[in-house]
């Protein structure tokens, strides 16, 4: 199994996009904030695409369903459960069960199922856990041509749907994002053919086409209005953000294949850190929103405020992840996925 440096580097870029898109200060940038946010937003789709690619790339010739589930439980589900204790405890301390009109046990159960009840980014883990559970289906589909039709249909569904309200329904989130996961599998199936595109006119044409596609989607987004607020509301309506992410993914994937088909110390580092960063940054976002947004720094110029939020959320997430890695050694993977 050949290591895929372009996909590893893309994973590093994707997690940076995810973290930065969650920062409230991005939208507050003067003049360009909304455009920068559109460029960064829904990078989760790329993360899901990469998950599908790496699943097939690493498992297609040695897949064992029990062993795969055990591994994913150890490094993703177990950290989620441990960190959920903090998130749910915080929610109970802030009287979230009373606010929602549910009992404390009901709030605990609901929070574990939806993930993002208190720390929003945690919604991703219940959704991707459903994907892990269906892995035996995906590995079988990857050996047939049916995977191509399903990936295309899935992507069409993605661009004509919206995330569930507040990301609080993992099943609907799965339906919304599954097209990107299947597309990742398809790209892994055809990885040798895609590699042969490197340096060809066809690759350059596709890069330009993807960029034009993204620009058209951005124009549509800012011309025809904001996205829907829920899965049901978005059904049948063109999702310009996801449409743009498809085009931009084509361009960036081919660019990385051509120019970053080698180890990159920065992107490779963030790729390895990705789940640790994902788990930790949501808590720091919450602290920043609850505490520092009310501090004098909130009145600073937008670019200064963005720099402060990035240093706090991204910088401190990296430091905390490395501190836990240093303290717990290999066991840190079972706590923060890194």
N, C-alpha and C positions, 0 to 999 in steps of 0.2 A: 504494500500500500504506500504510494508516494504521498509525501506531505504536500498539502496545497498551501503554498505561501500566499497566493492572491486572496484566498478565502480567509485565511488567518488574519491577514492585514485588513480585509473588509470587516471582519468581526470586531477588530480593534476600533475601526472608524465608527461602526454601528453603535457600539456602547457609548462612545463619546457623544454621538448625535443624540442618543436616548437621554443621557444625563443632561446635556445642555438644553434640549427641547423642554425638559421639565422645569427649567428655571423661569420663574415669573419675570425676571429682569430682561429676558430676551425680547419679549414683546414690548418692553418699555424703551427699547433703543430708539432714539429720535430718527424719524424718517424711514429707516429700513427695518425696524423691529418686526413688523408683520411679515415682511418678505424673508427675513432670516428665519423666523419661526416656521414659515411654510417649508423652507428648505430643509430644516432639521426635523420637523414633526413627522410622526408615524414611522420613525426609523425602526420601531418594533417590527415592522414588516420585513425589514432586512435581517433582523435578528432571527425571525422565524424562517426566512429563506435559508440562512446560513445553517440553522439547526437541521433543516431537511437535507441540505447538501452533505453536511458532516455525518448525519445519521447513515445515509446510504454509503458515503465514501468510506466510513470506518466499519460498517456492519454488514455490507452486502455479501461478503464471502465467509463470515464467521458469526452470524447472528444467532444468539441464544436468548430467547425471550425471558426466561427466569433470571439469567445473569445480567441482562440489560436492565431489567426492572430493579434488581438489587442495587446495581451501580448508580442508577438515577435516584433511587431513594436515598442513598448514602450522601451524595454530593449536591442534590437539589431539594428533594422533599424534606429530608431531615433538617437542613439549615432553615428551610421555610417554617417548619413546625417550631423549632427553637426560637427563631426571631419573632414568630407570631405570638409567643408568650408575652414578649415586650409590647408588641403592638396592641394586642387585645387587653393587656393589663392597663395600658395607657387609655384605651377607649373606655374601660370600666371606670377608671379614675376620673375621667372627664364626663361621666354620666351619659355616655352614648346609648346604653340600653334604655334608659328612661326617655331620652330624646327620641329614640326610634319606636318606643312603646313596646319593647320586648323584654323578656326575662333575661337575667344574666346568663344562664345556661344556653338560652336560645341565641343570644348575641354571640357567645363563644362559638357555637356550632356554625352559625351563619358566617361569621368572620373567617373561619377556617375554610369554608367552602368558596367564598368569593375572593378572599385574599386582600383586597385593597380597601377594606372598610375604614381603616384608620391611617395606614401608610399606603397611599395610592399605588405605587409601583408594584406592590406585592400581588396585584391582581394577575400578573403574568404567570405565576407559578401554578395555580390551579388549572389554568388553561393549558399550559405546556405539559402538565401531568396527564391530562386527558390524551394528549398526543403520544406520550410515552405508552400509555395503556393500549393505544391502537397501533403500536409499532409493528406487531406481527402482521397486521393487515397491510401496512405500507411496504413492508419488505417483500411481501408476495406480489403486490401490485407493481413494484419496481421491476419485476421480472416479466411483465407483460406490457403490451402497447397501450393497454387501458390507462396507464398512469398519465400518458400524454393528454388524453381527452379530459381526464379528471382534473389535471393541473390547469388546463385552459378554462374549463368550466368554473373551477374554483377561483381563478383570477378574475373572471368576468363577474362572478358573484361578489368578490371583494370590492371591485370598483363600482358596484351598484348596491352597496350596503354600507352600514356604518357600525362602529363599535357599539356594544350595549351601553346603556346609560351608566355613566361613572365607572365603566368597566366592571360592573358588579354581577356579571353572569358568565361564568367560564365556558358554558356550552355555546352560547351565542358568540362569544369571542372566538371560539374555535371555528365556528362556521364562517366568521368574517375573515379570519387570517389563514385558513387552511390552504387556500390557493397558493400562497407564497411558500408554504412548507412543501407542497407537492411540486412546485416549480423548482425548488432546491433539489429535490430528489431527481427530477428530470435532468437538471444540469449536471448532477454527479454521474448519472447514467451515461451522459454524452460528454463527459469531461475530456476524453481524448480528442474528440472532434472539435470541441471548443478551444482546446489548447492549440490545435492546428490553425485556428483563425489568427493567432498572434502574428502581427506584422503584415497582415494581408489587407488589400483594399476593402474587402468585405467587412473586416473588423472596424476600419475607420468609418465606413458608411453607417454601420450600426451604432457606433459611438455618437456620431452626429445626429442620427435619427432619434436616439434616446434623449439627447439634449433638447432637440426640437420638441419632442413629445412632452418633456418636462416643462418647457417654456409655455407650450400650449395649455397644459393643465394648470399652470400658475395663472395664466391669463384668464382661464375659465373660472378659477377660484375667486380671483379678485374682481371679476366682472359680474358673476352670477350669484355671489353671496356666500355666506358661511355654511359649514356642514350641518347636518341634522344632529339632534341631541341624543338620539337613541337608535337602537337597532331597527325597531319597527318603523320609526319615522324615516329612516334612511333607505329602507327597502325600495328598490326601483329607481332611486335617484342617483345620478352620477356623483361619485365621491372623487372630487378633483385632487385631494391630497394623495389618496392611494393611487389614482391614475398617474400622478406625477412621480410617485415613488417607483412605479414599474419602469417608467422611462429612464429615470435617474439611475436605477439599479443596473439597467442594461449598459449605460455609459460607464458607470464606475466599475462594474465587474470587468468589462473589457479593458478599461484603462489599467486596472490593477493587474490583470493578466499580462498586459504588455509591458508595463513599467515597474510593477512591484512583485514580480515573480521571484522573489528572494526575501530572505529575512529582513524585517524592518524593526529595529530595536524599540521604537516608540509604539507603533501599532501592534507589534507582537506582544509587547508587555501588556497593553490594555486588553488584548484578546485573551491572554491568560488570566487577567484580573477580572474579566467581564462579569461573571456571576457574583463575585465578591463585591464589585462596584455596584451592581444592580441591587443586591440585598441591602447594602449599607446606605446608599445615597438617599433613599426614600426617608429614612429616619432623620438624616441631616436636613433634608428639604423641610420636613415638618418643623424641626427646631428653628430653622431660619425663618419660616413663615410665621411661627407663633411668637418668636422673640425678637429677632433682628429687624423684621419688617416694621416694628414699632419703635426701633431705636433711631437716633439722629441720622445714621447712615442711610436710612430710607429716603432722606431728603437730598442726598448727594446727586450729582449729575448722572444720567442714566448709564453711561459707559463705566463710570466709577462703581456704581451700584452693581452692574453686571460683573465687573472684575471681583468685587467683594463676595458676591454670591457664588461665583465659580470657584474662588479660592476656598470658601467655606465648604461648599457641597462636594465639589470634585476633589479639591486638594486634601481636605480632611478625610474623605472617604478612602483615598489612596493610603494616607498615613495610618488610618485605623486598620485597614486590611493588612498592611505590612506589619503592624504591631501585633495583630492576632496571629499572623503567619509566623512571626519570630517567636511568639510566646508558646503557641500550640504546636508548632512544626506541622507535620503532615495531618494532624488531627483538625487543623483549621478548616480543611475541606468539608468536614462534617458539621461545621458551625456557620461558615459564611460562603462555602462553595469555592474557596480559593486556598 
